[in-house]
Amino acid sequence: LDRLYHSFYMSIKWGMRQTVQENENIEDRLLILLRQKGTHSARSLSLELGISERQVQRFLKQLKSAGTIERIGANRNGKWIVHG
């Protein structure tokens, strides 16, 4: 039973580590896209990154909270500014 629990724990731990690395990769790619063209929409970013529009919105929210990006202007006519 201990071996089974350890195996299960390690698979979860490994899965979480892999997800964090994947998220960092997506975040880096997202920042590159926003630097290249600040007028990207969440939909166009989702198509570029191969993830859902909702996932893009979550990444954008996290980056805004961290002060890494900023939205200037209205939703339709605004643009993203990447700091740093």
C-alpha positions, -999 to +999 in steps of 0.1 A: +000+000+000+029+024+008+045+017-026+011+024-043+007+056-024+042+067-032+037+059-069+005+079-070+020+108-051+050+109-075+028+108-106+008+138-092+039+156-082+055+150-117+023+161-134+022+193-115+058+201-122+052+195-159+022+217-159+041+245-143+068+242-169+042+242-197+025+273-182+059+291-181+064+282-218+030+295-227+035+326-207+068+333-225+052+328-259+023+350-249+046+378-239+065+375-272+033+377-292+021+408-272+055+425-277+053+419-315+017+430-318+000+446-288-034+447-304-039+409-303-073+398-289-077+368-265-092+349-295-062+355-318-038+347-290-057+314-283-053+304-320-016+313-320-009+294-288-032+265-293-050+269-261-086+279-252-096+316-251-105+312-214-070+300-207-056+330-225-078+352-203-065+336-172-029+341-183-036+377-191-052+383-157-022+368-139+002+389-159-018+420-153-019+413-115+019+408-115+023+442-133+040+425-163+014+437-188-010+466-190-041+472-211-043+507-226-075+519-242-109+502-248-115+465-252-119+467-290-094+494-298-069+491-270-035+475-269-013+455-245+019+471-232+045+447-219+067+460-191+103+448-188 
